[in-house]
Amino acid sequence: MKDNCASPYSYAIGAILLKRIDWRWTFLTLLFCWACLETGLRLGSGRIWARLGHSDPLSQALLQDRISAFQSARKGKKLCITLGDSVFFGSALREKGTLNWDHLTPPALLRAKLGPAWIVLDLSADGLQIPDLYALQRAAAALKPDAIVLELNMRMLAVDGDGSPGDLSRPWLSAYLPESTLATLPPRPTLGFEKRSFSRLHDGLAAVSYVFRYAELARDLLFQPSFKELAAKWIKAWMPEAEDSDSDIQDSLLDMKIRPYYAGPPAGPRHAGRLALVPLAQALKAGGARTFVFLTPQNMDRISDFLDRPTFKADRSAFRAPFEEAGVPYHDLAEWVPPGRFLDHCHLDPRGNEALSSKIYRGLQ
């Protein structure tokens, strides 16, 4: 019977190799490489962001790097800041596998229309809520932008039965909010010791190490689209007959997700997102920049089966009122039908994004 155990000679060779390795020099070499990489990233972070303008702000450290990079790159140019959720970020285009999707988002198309005299800092990201947008506006206020574009969506006033809450989607953004706004946010669940310790360790490493924070950024970029999205694309390529049934299932799941956005109840007076609209509107007015604030178009055909008209009307009024009171021009585009088509309940195809960016461009003139 053949012996499956490793040969004694293999153990001997391994022991000899371990003895021959000078662990001190190995450690010093790794430390030197780390120091070189850390220094290179510190010196080159501005160039990284100049080439990589489209990314989710994953941490406070990365957000500050990005803002600093755009401050350095400005060089006399006018600055436009765009704030919004996945409609601006282009998530649906990415998930559909659209070629060069990040060049077909409304902020990217607006950048092309504004021309070389302008630079555009896009701070949009998936799932942002109104308190997030207010925090990002405050974080970038030191840049003194010449124009600000704010995209709002019906889901931002979605509620939990009693007309509240509307929490931050990224808790680390609370560092940019005033106490008056923090007091309106719903209480967050208390983290256990392990999660709390891990969170502090993560934040500490991101604050001091450029290697750590940019490794996070690289991970996020390398896995766009996600493995799940790639797997779905491979399945459809090999099994075209599965696409119709899979699409029906996805549509049903999406309807279940978005139904609370439109079926009610309306956002109540204690809704944190609704409350954050007031200081956000006041900050935009006080900043003196040109603004284009709008409620993004909604696919009325898609949502008609579960749309509650009184809730729809009440939430649209709740969006409008703070900006009218602050004297900030506001554009309700909820029922505007742009050219092209909707990819779902609110995300536009490239042709629709082109029309939306043209409307924003004209509004900024």
Phi and psi in degrees as a GROMACS rama.xvg file:
@    title "Ramachandran Plot"
@    xaxis  label "Phi"
@    yaxis  label "Psi"
@TYPE xy
-75.3988  133.937  LYS-2
-80.9962  123.411  ASP-3
-86.1032  -4.37489  ASN-4
-72.0751  151.105  CYS-5
-65.6093  148.092  ALA-6
-68.0375  145.36  SER-7
-58.9577  -27.0377  PRO-8
-66.2169  -34.3142  TYR-9
-65.7925  -38.2501  SER-10
-64.9969  -38.3846  TYR-11
-65.0852  -42.4494  ALA-12
-64.1551  -42.3022  ILE-13
-61.9645  -40.8175  GLY-14
-64.9313  -39.2152  ALA-15
-64.3447  -43.0947  ILE-16
-63.1068  -40.7725  LEU-17
-63.7846  -36.8741  LEU-18
-69.4412  -33.6405  LYS-19
-76.1922  -20.6654  ARG-20
-74.794  127.489  ILE-21
-90.0979  100.415  ASP-22
-67.152  -27.9052  TRP-23
-65.7443  -46.3456  ARG-24
-67.1768  -35.4338  TRP-25
-61.7518  -46.0053  THR-26
-63.0843  -43.0221  PHE-27
-66.0474  -36.8074  LEU-28
-64.9239  -45.1527  THR-29
-63.1249  -39.4445  LEU-30
-64.3067  -40.3761  LEU-31
-64.6967  -43.8645  PHE-32
-62.1899  -41.2884  CYS-33
-61.723  -44.1389  TRP-34
-63.3225  -40.3794  ALA-35
-64.3853  -44.1343  CYS-36
-64.9275  -41.2164  LEU-37
-61.4178  -45.7304  GLU-38
-64.4589  -42.4007  THR-39
-62.12  -41.5704  GLY-40
-69.4054  -36.8459  LEU-41
-63.5024  -42.302  ARG-42
-76.5218  -28.4458  LEU-43
-106.253  8.26054  GLY-44
-61.8118  -35.102  SER-45
-62.7963  -41.8055  GLY-46
-68.2994  -35.1386  ARG-47
-59.8196  -47.4463  ILE-48
-72.3465  -26.531  TRP-49
-64.986  -33.2741  ALA-50
-91.3586  -21.9278  ARG-51
-118.695  76.8684  LEU-52
-85.9195  -9.26776  GLY-53
-119.702  100.89  HIS-54
-161.615  147.452  SER-55
-66.9885  129.761  ASP-56
-69.6678  102.237  PRO-57
-83.0688  -22.2925  LEU-58
-156.106  166.057  SER-59
-62.2376  -38.3583  GLN-60
-63.7156  -45.0507  ALA-61
-66.8795  -37.2908  LEU-62
-62.3195  -43.9936  LEU-63
-65.6186  -38.3628  GLN-64
-58.9572  -44.2067  ASP-65
-65.3813  -43.7809  ARG-66
-63.5678  -43.4358  ILE-67
-63.0584  -39.2388  SER-68
-63.3143  -41.2136  ALA-69
-72.1063  -30.0066  PHE-70
-63.7541  -41.9039  GLN-71
-70.9856  -34.8792  SER-72
-81.1944  -7.86045  ALA-73
-63.5252  -54.7447  ARG-74
48.0708  51.6599  LYS-75
85.6425  -7.11184  GLY-76
-79.7903  157.323  LYS-77
-78.8326  149.516  LYS-78
-118.558  130.578  LEU-79
-117.027  127.936  CYS-80
-106.574  129.882  ILE-81
-111.835  132.97  THR-82
-127.343  131.758  LEU-83
-179.536  -173.07  GLY-84
-104.997  -146.786  ASP-85
-64.7961  -20.7241  SER-86
-61.233  -42.5938  VAL-87
-79.9579  -36.1329  PHE-88
-69.8383  -27.3088  PHE-89
89.3425  24.957  GLY-90
-59.7484  -41.9382  SER-91
-65.7859  -36.8213  ALA-92
-62.9701  -41.7885  LEU-93
-63.6494  -45.1194  ARG-94
-66.2745  -29.834  GLU-95
-80.3598  -3.40114  LYS-96
75.5578  26.5178  GLY-97
-65.6151  130.464  THR-98
-66.0662  133.603  LEU-99
54.2755  42.6148  ASN-100
-57.6768  -34.0716  TRP-101
-72.3581  -10.259  ASP-102
-96.1379  0.105786  HIS-103
-116.006  12.7806  LEU-104
-80.6585  158.038  THR-105
-55.0185  -44.3925  PRO-106
-62.7492  -38.8622  PRO-107
-66.8152  -41.271  ALA-108
-68.9266  -34.9136  LEU-109
-65.2388  -39.5966  LEU-110
-57.1593  -42.0167  ARG-111
-66.4612  -35.1775  ALA-112
-74.4171  -35.2685  LYS-113
-68.8666  -29.6484  LEU-114
89.8118  -178.913  GLY-115
-68.95  -14.3026  PRO-116
-77.1087  -7.75862  ALA-117
-122.082  151.32  TRP-118
-122.713  147.258  ILE-119
-117.817  123.187  VAL-120
-102.328  106.934  LEU-121
-93.7117  113.009  ASP-122
-108.183  24.241  LEU-123
-79.0854  158.164  SER-124
-164.146  159.972  ALA-125
-59.324  136.158  ASP-126
73.7083  10.8594  GLY-127
-64.1813  140.347  LEU-128
-104.505  173.761  GLN-129
-62.5852  -43.0083  ILE-130
-59.6428  -33.8672  PRO-131
-62.1222  -46.1328  ASP-132
-62.463  -39.8501  LEU-133
-64.3591  -42.283  TYR-134
-63.1598  -42.4255  ALA-135
-66.9176  -37.1461  LEU-136
-61.8543  -41.9752  GLN-137
-68.2417  -37.862  ARG-138
-63.6029  -35.9256  ALA-139
-96.4079  2.71032  ALA-140
-62.6087  -31.1012  ALA-141
-63.7378  -19.7454  ALA-142
-72.7634  -14.4092  LEU-143
49.639  64.1532  LYS-144
-64.8555  154.395  PRO-145
-86.2429  -22.1145  ASP-146
-151.16  146.839  ALA-147
-132.866  130.032  ILE-148
-112.445  124.729  VAL-149
-120.486  118.482  LEU-150
-102.731  126.294  GLU-151
-113.842  153.138  LEU-152
-135.198  151.367  ASN-153
-58.4401  -33.7043  MET-154
-64.1649  -19.3445  ARG-155
-69.6394  -16.0797  MET-156
-109.048  19.2845  LEU-157
-63.3379  151.597  ALA-158
-129.151  170.295  VAL-159
-114.747  65.0915  ASP-160
81.4071  -53.9599  GLY-161
-99.1945  11.8994  ASP-162
89.5756  22.1675  GLY-163
-148.823  166.218  SER-164
-111.007  -58.2875  PRO-165
95.0129  64.7952  GLY-166
-86.4955  171.801  ASP-167
-65.8238  138.445  LEU-168
-83.922  -22.5601  SER-169
-128.779  99.5497  ARG-170
-56.0083  -28.423  PRO-171
-65.8655  -17.5015  TRP-172
-71.3028  -10.6777  LEU-173
-61.2034  -21.2983  SER-174
-62.6095  -20.2907  ALA-175
-100.284  -2.47153  TYR-176
-95.8461  144.422  LEU-177
-72.3538  161.43  PRO-178
-59.5442  -34.5653  GLU-179
-62.1794  -35.4835  SER-180
-79.6199  -39.4825  THR-181
-59.0466  -33.8932  LEU-182
-66.8909  -21.3938  ALA-183
-88.3103  -12.424  THR-184
-74.4255  145.675  LEU-185
-65.3718  148.99  PRO-186
-63.6662  136.978  PRO-187
-88.9816  148.279  ARG-188
-63.0508  143.01  PRO-189
-71.4942  126.499  THR-190
-78.9775  146.919  LEU-191
-70.5801  171.857  GLY-192
-59.7  -43.0574  PHE-193
-65.4981  -47.9944  GLU-194
-65.3557  -39.5958  LYS-195
-64.5413  -41.8628  ARG-196
-66.5007  -42.1839  SER-197
-63.8459  -40.6248  PHE-198
-62.7558  -42.764  SER-199
-66.1717  -39.9692  ARG-200
-63.0037  -44.1754  LEU-201
-60.2955  -49.2984  HIS-202
-63.3197  -37.8537  ASP-203
-66.0288  -43.7214  GLY-204
-65.8732  -40.6125  LEU-205
-65.0041  -31.1312  ALA-206
-73.2134  -33.7941  ALA-207
-104.809  -21.3625  VAL-208
-117.791  118.453  SER-209
-69.8805  -32.5728  TYR-210
-61.5243  -44.0902  VAL-211
-64.9138  -48.1514  PHE-212
-68.5942  -35.1898  ARG-213
-81.282  -20.4435  TYR-214
-65.6364  -38.3361  ALA-215
-62.7753  -43.5253  GLU-216
-64.3567  -42.659  LEU-217
-62.2483  -41.2649  ALA-218
-60.465  -42.3857  ARG-219
-66.1371  -39.5703  ASP-220
-75.1002  -36.6945  LEU-221
-68.2167  -25.6253  LEU-222
-105.081  33.669  PHE-223
-114.142  118.372  GLN-224
-70.7333  168.683  PRO-225
-71.2125  164.43  SER-226
-60.034  -36.4054  PHE-227
-61.0355  -42.9068  LYS-228
-67.3997  -39.5019  GLU-229
-65.1075  -41.9631  LEU-230
-61.6645  -41.4288  ALA-231
-62.6747  -39.0177  ALA-232
-66.3004  -40.1808  LYS-233
-65.1543  -40.6972  TRP-234
-62.8194  -42.1445  ILE-235
-67.1354  -32.9277  LYS-236
-67.3601  -38.3605  ALA-237
-87.9782  -27.1734  TRP-238
-131.259  73.9661  MET-239
-57.8892  -29.8412  PRO-240
-66.747  -18.2745  GLU-241
-82.7235  -10.505  ALA-242
-66.9539  -41.5327  GLU-243
-64.319  -47.7646  ASP-244
-66.84  -37.8586  SER-245
-65.0537  -39.1203  ASP-246
-65.1607  -39.4925  SER-247
-63.1601  -41.596  ASP-248
-64.152  -44.1226  ILE-249
-63.3456  -39.7909  GLN-250
-63.0928  -41.3751  ASP-251
-65.2084  -41.9629  SER-252
-65.1199  -38.8404  LEU-253
-65.7108  -40.3942  LEU-254
-60.9257  -39.7139  ASP-255
-64.0222  -36.3932  MET-256
-70.9346  -43.3488  LYS-257
-90.1284  -12.2959  ILE-258
-51.5821  -45.0512  ARG-259
-63.2426  -20.5918  PRO-260
-67.2437  -27.8153  TYR-261
-122.605  -16.5866  TYR-262
-91.1986  -7.35102  ALA-263
95.4397  174.834  GLY-264
-76.0102  168.746  PRO-265
-69.7401  160.32  PRO-266
-64.3378  127.186  ALA-267
-83.9297  176.108  GLY-268
-66.1618  -17.2074  PRO-269
-96.3185  3.10542  ARG-270
-64.2948  123.978  HIS-271
-62.5466  -35.5194  ALA-272
-66.2716  -42.6728  GLY-273
-63.734  -40.3401  ARG-274
-66.8299  -35.2257  LEU-275
-71.7276  -18.9442  ALA-276
-62.438  -33.0744  LEU-277
-65.1867  -57.2142  VAL-278
-66.5621  -28.3623  PRO-279
-64.1763  -45.8288  LEU-280
-62.9643  -41.4928  ALA-281
-65.0707  -38.13  GLN-282
-66.7201  -38.894  ALA-283
-64.6739  -39.3121  LEU-284
-67.1839  -43.7915  LYS-285
-68.7039  -27.5576  ALA-286
-68.2152  -25.6814  GLY-287
79.9058  0.960637  GLY-288
-79.7538  156.357  ALA-289
-64.5102  142.328  ARG-290
-131.386  152.028  THR-291
-137.634  101.653  PHE-292
-107.317  129.564  VAL-293
-149.522  153.372  PHE-294
-92.2659  123.232  LEU-295
-68.7035  151.505  THR-296
-59.4983  143.543  PRO-297
-115.577  142.6  GLN-298
-79.9805  91.1008  ASN-299
-64.0176  -31.4643  MET-300
-66.4558  -37.926  ASP-301
-71.9906  -36.2586  ARG-302
-97.8438  1.04184  ILE-303
-62.9696  -30.3582  SER-304
-67.0628  -28.7805  ASP-305
-125.433  14.1747  PHE-306
-74.8201  125.494  LEU-307
-97.9682  108.637  ASP-308
-60.577  -43.1462  ARG-309
-60.4224  -41.3357  PRO-310
-64.0163  -43.402  THR-311
-58.6945  -44.7881  PHE-312
-67.4104  -42.1872  LYS-313
-65.8594  -42.6968  ALA-314
-69.3947  -35.633  ASP-315
-64.7828  -37.8492  ARG-316
-67.0418  -37.3683  SER-317
-65.3874  -35.0902  ALA-318
-66.3502  -44.1065  PHE-319
-71.506  -42.6533  ARG-320
-55.6932  -48.3954  ALA-321
-61.8883  -34.2091  PRO-322
-75.9295  -37.6329  PHE-323
-64.6955  -40.573  GLU-324
-65.4289  -34.1874  GLU-325
-83.4632  -9.9535  ALA-326
80.6268  27.1254  GLY-327
-102.027  124.362  VAL-328
-55.9226  135.523  PRO-329
-130.817  140.475  TYR-330
-126.005  114.351  HIS-331
-91.3997  103.465  ASP-332
-105.437  17.7274  LEU-333
-55.773  -38.2154  ALA-334
-107.885  14.2526  GLU-335
-74.0309  133.142  TRP-336
-106.475  101.419  VAL-337
-77.562  165.514  PRO-338
-61.9989  165.747  PRO-339
82.4215  -144.403  GLY-340
-148.296  162.271  ARG-341
-83.5505  141.527  PHE-342
-84.149  -20.6355  LEU-343
-161.241  -132.353  ASP-344
-80.3303  -22.3652  HIS-345
-150.663  -12.0735  CYS-346
-87.1493  136.479  HIS-347
-99.5693  154.852  LEU-348
-78.997  174.716  ASP-349
-55.0659  -37.278  PRO-350
-66.3987  -40.7184  ARG-351
-66.145  -39.8987  GLY-352
-62.989  -36.0043  ASN-353
-63.1014  -44.0008  GLU-354
-66.4094  -39.5678  ALA-355
-65.3845  -42.7677  LEU-356
-65.4215  -34.1007  SER-357
-65.5739  -40.0278  SER-358
-64.7906  -40.7772  LYS-359
-64.8098  -43.8432  ILE-360
-58.8821  -46.4074  TYR-361
-65.1156  -34.7133  ARG-362
-69.1764  -24.0889  GLY-363
-86.3614  -12.1046  LEU-364
